[in-house]
């Protein structure tokens, strides 16, 4: 179990040209956080479409991320919990799946730029924007 869980945007910033955000993202990665397979997939999509990275570079970068983070699989339970969270908290569907994965990983902090800073989920997971 890792106390922290990272949303995809944190991993994307680890590969960005914004040095302030790179520093913060890498500090979070140095803490051996948790991520889900969804984060790996979303990063690969962003790297391919927006960063225009070739697949070998994406694979190499993700190998480094997998060495720094505990990667949790996507499961039917996460999917079902994510749907309930999307309804209850009015999250975008993919954000809800990240929150569900963080809860399943028993993390107490989810670092994300995309969700409400300081929001407490199920009285045990706090969403924090590390770039605020």
N, C-alpha and C positions, 0 to 999 in steps of 0.2 A: 504494500500500500504506500502510495505517495500522498503527502498532504496537499500537494498542488497539482492542478490539471491545467493544460494549456489549450486554448482555442487555436484554430488554424492561423488566425491573423498574427499571433505571436511568432509562430514558426515562419510565416512569410516575412515578417520584419527581420528575422535573423538573417535573411538572404537579401535584404534591401540595401539601398545606397544611403539611407538615412542613418548616419552613424550613431546618433543619440538612441534611436529605436533599436538598432543592432545591438548596442551595448546592453540595454535593458533585456532584450529577448535572450541574449546569450547568458546573462546572469541567471535568468529564470531556468534556462536549459541546464546550466551548471548545477542546479539544485536537484537534479534527477527527478523531474516531474513526470506525471502520467500524461499520455495522450491516447486517442483512440485511432483505430485504422482509418476512420473517417477523416481525421486530421491529415494523415499521409495522403489519402486520395484527393482531398481538397487542395493540399499544397501542390501536388503533381499537376492538377488541373490549372491552377493559377500560374505555376512556373512555365507550363507549356503554352498557355494562351496569352498571358499578359507579359511575362518576363521573356518569353520566346526562347526558353532554354531547350536544348536538345535532350532527348530522353537519357542518354548516358550521364549528363550533368545532373539531371533530376535524381536519377537513381543513386548517384554518388552522394549528393547532398542528403538524401533521405537515409542512406546507410549511416551517415554521421548522426542524424537525428535519432535513429533507432538505437544508436550506441549511448545516447545521452538520456533518453526517456524510456519509461516503462510503457510499452504499447499494449493497449487492451483491445480485444476483439469486439466487433459489432455482433450483437446477439438479438434474438427475437425479443427477449426481455427488455433490452435497451430501446428497441424500436417501439414497443408497446408503452413503455414508461415515457418515452419522448413524446408520443402522441398525447398522452394525458397532460404532460407538462406544457405542451404547446397550447392546449385548450385552457389550462388553469392560469398560465402566466402570459398568454398571448404572444409567445415567442414565435419567431419564424421557425419553420419546421426543422431545418438543419441546425439551428441554434439549440432547439429543444433536444435534439439527439446528442449534441455535445454535453449539455447539462445532464441528461440521463446517464451518459457514459461516465461523467465525473462522479455522479452519485453512486453508480454501481462500483466504481473504483474506490469508494469510500474516501474521496478527497474532501478537504474542508474549504479549499479555495480554488476557484476557477478564474484564471486570468484571461480576460477577453476585452477587446476594444469595442465590440459590437453590442454588448448588452448593458443593462443599467448598472452603473457602478454602485456597489454597496448593497445590492439586492441579496436578500437571504432566501434560499430555497430550502423548503422542508426543514427549517430550523437547524440546518447543519452545513450548508454549502453557501459560501459568500462569493459573489461575483465581484472581482476587482479589475479595474482598468489600470494596468501597470504604466500606461503612457499618459495618464491624466496629470 
